[in-house]
Amino acid sequence: MNNKYDYVMSLGFNCEVSFRLTDYFNEISTYLYSWCGELDRDLFVESLSHMDSIFKNGVSVTEENLLNCDTFQIKFHPRHELFPAVGEYTQQQFEEAKEELDNRLSHLKEKTKKAFKSEKKKLFFIKVEDKGEQSNIEYIQKLYSTLKKNCAENSITLVCTLEKKALTKSIKDLETEDLLIRSIYCFAPIKHTDVFGDVIGWYKVINGVVQEKNNKYFSNLLKREWNTLPGKVIYRIKRTFIKG
């Protein structure tokens, strides 16, 4: 994907990372965890070794009308033309959306497993939600070891990004040549991962590792803000004043 890394991918825990990577690279390939929401980080780590089981044994609908893998507590976006973004839905809509998503995820599983097994260089980015220093340390260590176990030898670099308030010396001391610990001021709100949060901090994190001279991060971000914010305003007006 660039001179240093053949694969660059987000591991979550939600879409914010993929939005910022898209802004930086202009476009990115989609993998299994690129545009999902991970509700349980320990189950997410377990899923890395059992990708074929994702979305296979129990599927439910979240409050945001996303489809949730009950086994690993990972939620995915259904196609909006098949499933309503808000409000009620029929059983037929649910079954059709679930079938389409299952097919789409099957493709992404194979694509992701192929990337993992490739000897080409892989760069992973992930947000680490603060759950206390010791819990954060154990999670980062388990994630790192699981990736190393499932990926070709000497092929990965993992960038774990925390909010500044959660970064401690003990966590920073986890760093190795291929495990990088970074921080930004704050993550974006869960419902507004597209244009909010510490976007300058994300630029510094990504650029500090990738160092792509001709990236168009800020121009792409401005375009996203211009296209997204008016839509959010209109949506809120409709939801507030238009019934039915």
C-alpha positions in Angstrom: 0.0 0.0 0.0 3.0 2.3 0.5 6.8 1.9 0.4 7.0 0.5 3.9 3.9 -1.6 4.2 2.0 -3.9 1.8 -1.1 -4.0 4.0 -2.6 -1.3 6.2 -5.7 -2.1 8.1 -7.8 -1.1 11.1 -8.7 -3.5 13.8 -11.3 -1.2 15.4 -12.6 -0.9 17.9 -15.0 1.1 15.7 -15.0 3.0 12.4 -13.0 6.0 13.5 -9.7 4.4 12.6 -10.8 3.5 9.1 -12.2 7.0 8.5 -8.8 8.5 9.5 -6.9 6.0 7.4 -9.1 6.7 4.4 -8.5 10.5 4.8 -4.7 9.8 5.0 -4.4 7.4 2.1 -7.4 8.7 0.0 -8.7 5.2 -0.1 -8.0 1.9 1.7 -8.9 -1.7 1.2 -11.6 -3.1 3.4 -10.9 -6.1 5.7 -13.0 -8.0 8.2 -12.6 -5.5 11.1 -12.4 -2.3 9.1 -15.9 -1.0 9.6 -17.3 -2.8 12.6 -17.9 -2.1 16.3 -16.4 -4.4 18.9 -18.4 -4.6 22.1 -16.1 -7.0 24.0 -12.4 -6.6 23.4 -11.5 -10.0 24.8 -14.0 -11.7 22.5 -12.6 -9.7 19.6 -9.1 -11.0 20.3 -10.5 -14.5 20.4 -12.2 -13.9 17.1 -8.8 -13.3 15.4 -8.1 -17.0 15.7 -11.6 -18.1 14.7 -12.7 -15.8 11.9 -14.8 -18.5 10.2 -17.1 -18.6 13.3 -17.9 -14.9 13.1 -21.6 -14.2 12.3 -22.4 -18.0 12.2 -24.0 -18.8 15.6 -26.6 -16.2 16.5 -27.3 -12.8 15.1 -29.2 -10.0 16.8 -30.1 -6.4 16.0 -28.6 -3.6 18.1 -30.3 -0.3 19.1 -28.6 1.4 16.1 -30.1 -1.2 13.7 -26.7 -2.9 13.2 -26.4 -6.6 13.0 -24.5 -8.1 15.9 -22.5 -11.4 16.0 -23.7 -12.7 19.3 -20.7 -15.1 19.7 -18.0 -12.5 19.6 -20.1 -9.3 20.2 -19.0 -7.6 17.0 -21.6 -5.4 15.2 -21.6 -4.8 11.4 -23.4 -2.4 9.1 -26.1 -4.0 6.9 -26.8 -2.7 3.4 -29.1 0.3 3.9 -31.1 -0.6 0.8 -32.0 -3.9 2.5 -32.4 -2.8 6.1 -33.7 0.5 7.7 -31.0 2.6 9.4 -33.5 3.5 12.1 -36.9 2.3 13.3 -38.8 -0.9 12.8 -38.0 -3.7 10.4 -39.7 -6.8 9.1 -38.5 -10.4 9.5 -38.0 -10.6 5.8 -35.8 -7.5 5.8 -33.8 -9.0 8.7 -33.3 -12.3 6.9 -32.3 -10.7 3.6 -29.9 -8.2 5.3 -28.4 -11.1 7.3 -27.9 -13.2 4.2 -26.2 -10.4 2.3 -24.0 -9.5 5.2 -23.0 -13.1 5.7 -21.9 -13.4 2.1 -20.0 -10.1 2.3 -18.2 -11.2 5.5 -17.3 -14.5 4.0 -15.3 -12.6 1.3 -13.7 -10.3 3.9 -12.7 -13.3 6.1 -10.9 -15.0 3.3 -9.3 -11.7 2.3 -8.2 -11.0 5.9 -6.8 -14.5 6.5 -4.9 -14.3 3.3 -3.3 -11.0 4.4 -2.5 -12.4 7.8 -0.7 -15.4 6.3 1.2 -13.4 3.7 4.9 -12.7 4.4 4.4 -9.2 3.2 4.6 -6.4 5.7 1.4 -5.6 7.6 0.6 -2.4 9.6 -2.3 -2.7 12.1 -4.0 0.2 13.8 -6.3 -0.2 16.8 -7.9 2.1 19.4 -7.5 0.9 23.0 -10.4 1.9 25.2 -9.4 2.8 28.7 -10.4 0.1 31.2 -7.7 0.7 33.8 -4.0 0.4 33.5 -3.6 -3.3 34.2 -6.5 -4.3 32.0 -5.1 -2.2 29.2 -1.7 -3.8 29.5 -3.1 -7.3 29.5 -5.2 -6.5 26.5 -2.4 -5.0 24.5 -0.1 -8.0 25.3 -2.8 -10.5 24.4 -3.7 -8.8 21.2 -0.1 -8.5 20.1 0.7 -12.2 20.9 -2.5 -13.3 19.1 -1.6 -11.4 16.0 2.0 -12.7 16.0 0.6 -16.3 16.3 -1.9 -15.8 13.5 0.3 -13.8 11.1 3.4 -14.8 9.1 6.6 -14.4 11.2 8.2 -11.0 11.3 5.4 -9.5 9.2 3.5 -7.2 11.5 3.6 -3.8 13.1 0.8 -3.0 15.6 0.0 0.6 16.5 -2.1 0.8 19.7 -3.6 4.2 20.3 -5.0 5.4 23.6 -6.4 8.6 24.8 -3.8 10.7 26.6 -5.4 10.4 30.0 -5.1 6.6 29.7 -1.4 6.5 28.7 0.9 5.6 31.6 4.6 4.8 31.7 3.9 1.1 32.2 1.9 1.0 29.1 4.4 3.0 27.1 7.1 0.6 28.3 5.4 -2.2 26.4 6.8 -0.7 23.2 9.0 -2.8 21.0 10.2 -2.4 17.4 6.9 -3.7 16.1 4.5 -2.8 18.9 4.0 0.9 19.0 2.1 2.8 21.7 0.7 6.2 20.7 -1.9 8.6 22.2 -4.3 11.3 21.0 -6.2 13.8 23.1 -9.6 12.1 22.7 -11.5 9.6 20.6 -14.6 10.6 18.6 -18.0 10.1 20.1 -19.3 6.7 19.2 -22.1 8.1 17.0 -19.9 10.6 15.2 -16.7 8.7 14.3 -16.5 10.3 10.8 -15.4 13.8 11.4 -15.1 14.4 15.2 -12.4 13.5 17.8 -8.8 14.5 17.7 -8.3 14.5 14.0 -4.9 16.3 14.2 -3.7 13.7 16.8 -4.7 10.9 14.4 -2.7 12.6 11.6 0.4 12.6 13.8 -0.1 9.0 14.8 -0.5 7.7 11.2 2.0 10.0 9.6 4.6 9.3 12.3 4.6 5.6 11.3 3.8 5.7 7.6 5.5 9.0 6.6 3.7 9.3 3.2 4.9 12.7 1.8 2.1 13.3 -0.6 -0.9 12.4 1.6 -4.0 14.4 1.4 -5.3 13.9 4.9 -6.5 17.4 5.6 -8.1 18.1 2.3 -9.9 14.8 2.4 -11.0 15.6 6.0 -12.4 19.0 4.9 -14.3 17.4 2.1 -15.7 14.8 4.6 -16.8 17.6 7.0 -18.4 19.6 4.3 -20.3 16.6 3.0 -21.2 15.2 6.4 -22.2 18.0 8.7 -25.0 19.5 6.6 -26.5 16.0 6.3 -26.4 15.6 10.1 -28.1 18.9 10.6 -30.9 18.0 8.1 -31.3 14.6 9.7 -31.7 16.0 13.2 -34.3 18.5 11.9 -36.3 15.8 10.3 -36.1 13.5 13.4 -37.2 16.4 15.6 -40.0 18.1 13.6 -41.3 15.6 11.1 -43.5 12.8 12.5 -44.0 9.4 10.9 
